[in-house]
Amino acid sequence: MNLKERYTKPTPKFFKILRNIGIALTAAGGAILAAPVSIPATIITAATYMTVAGTVASVVSQAVVKDGDDDEPKDFDNSALIK
């Protein structure tokens, strides 16, 4: 599977949510970094980390593809776990 195919296949629901959170982190960090006011260095550093973490989370979440299976295998018997 090449990169183009991977990015065009469907993404699982959990990773769609994670991707959206990453986009929000990136946007918030970018807005803080682009603010035209004097901001303490600690906040600038935190905004930089937010931007990087959001970008990584978004890209990795978008690259995950749905394999067609459900979340839990159909032949899994969890009765042995409940005792």
C-alpha positions as CSV (number, residue, x, y, z in Angstrom):
1,M,0.0,0.0,0.0
2,N,1.5,3.3,-1.0
3,L,1.2,6.6,0.8
4,K,-1.6,8.0,-1.5
5,E,-3.7,4.9,-1.0
6,R,-3.2,5.0,2.8
7,Y,-4.3,8.6,3.1
8,T,-7.5,8.1,0.9
9,K,-8.8,5.0,2.8
10,P,-11.3,5.4,5.7
11,T,-10.0,6.3,9.2
12,P,-11.4,4.6,12.4
13,K,-13.6,6.8,14.6
14,F,-11.1,7.0,17.5
15,F,-8.4,8.3,15.2
16,K,-10.8,10.8,13.6
17,I,-11.4,12.3,17.0
18,L,-7.7,12.3,17.8
19,R,-7.0,14.0,14.5
20,N,-9.5,16.7,15.3
21,I,-7.9,17.2,18.7
22,G,-4.5,17.5,17.1
23,I,-5.8,20.1,14.6
24,A,-7.3,22.1,17.5
25,L,-4.0,21.9,19.4
26,T,-2.1,23.0,16.3
27,A,-4.4,25.9,15.7
28,A,-4.3,27.1,19.3
29,G,-0.5,26.9,19.5
30,G,-0.2,28.7,16.2
31,A,-2.5,31.4,17.3
32,I,-0.5,32.0,20.5
33,L,2.8,32.0,18.6
34,A,1.4,34.5,16.1
35,A,0.0,36.9,18.7
36,P,1.3,40.4,18.2
37,V,1.7,41.0,21.9
38,S,4.6,40.4,24.3
39,I,4.1,36.9,25.8
40,P,6.3,35.3,28.5
41,A,8.8,32.7,27.2
42,T,7.1,29.9,29.2
43,I,3.9,30.4,27.3
44,I,5.8,30.6,23.9
45,T,7.5,27.3,24.7
46,A,4.2,25.6,25.7
47,A,2.6,26.9,22.5
48,T,5.5,25.5,20.5
49,Y,5.1,22.1,22.1
50,M,1.3,22.3,21.5
51,T,1.9,23.0,17.8
52,V,4.4,20.2,17.4
53,A,2.3,17.7,19.3
54,G,-0.9,18.6,17.5
55,T,0.8,18.3,14.1
56,V,2.2,14.9,14.9
57,A,-1.1,13.6,16.3
58,S,-3.0,14.8,13.2
59,V,-0.6,13.3,10.7
60,V,-0.3,9.9,12.5
61,S,-4.1,9.7,13.0
62,Q,-4.7,10.4,9.4
63,A,-2.3,7.6,8.3
64,V,-4.2,5.0,10.3
65,V,-6.6,3.0,8.1
66,K,-9.6,0.9,8.9
67,D,-9.0,-2.8,8.1
68,G,-12.7,-3.8,7.8
69,D,-12.8,-5.7,11.1
70,D,-14.7,-4.7,14.2
71,D,-13.0,-3.4,17.3
72,E,-13.2,-6.8,19.0
73,P,-12.7,-10.1,17.1
74,K,-15.9,-12.1,16.7
75,D,-14.4,-15.3,18.0
76,F,-13.1,-13.7,21.2
77,D,-14.6,-15.3,24.3
78,N,-14.3,-13.1,27.3
79,S,-16.2,-15.4,29.6
80,A,-12.8,-16.8,30.8
81,L,-11.9,-13.3,31.9
82,I,-15.0,-12.9,34.1
83,K,-14.7,-15.2,37.1
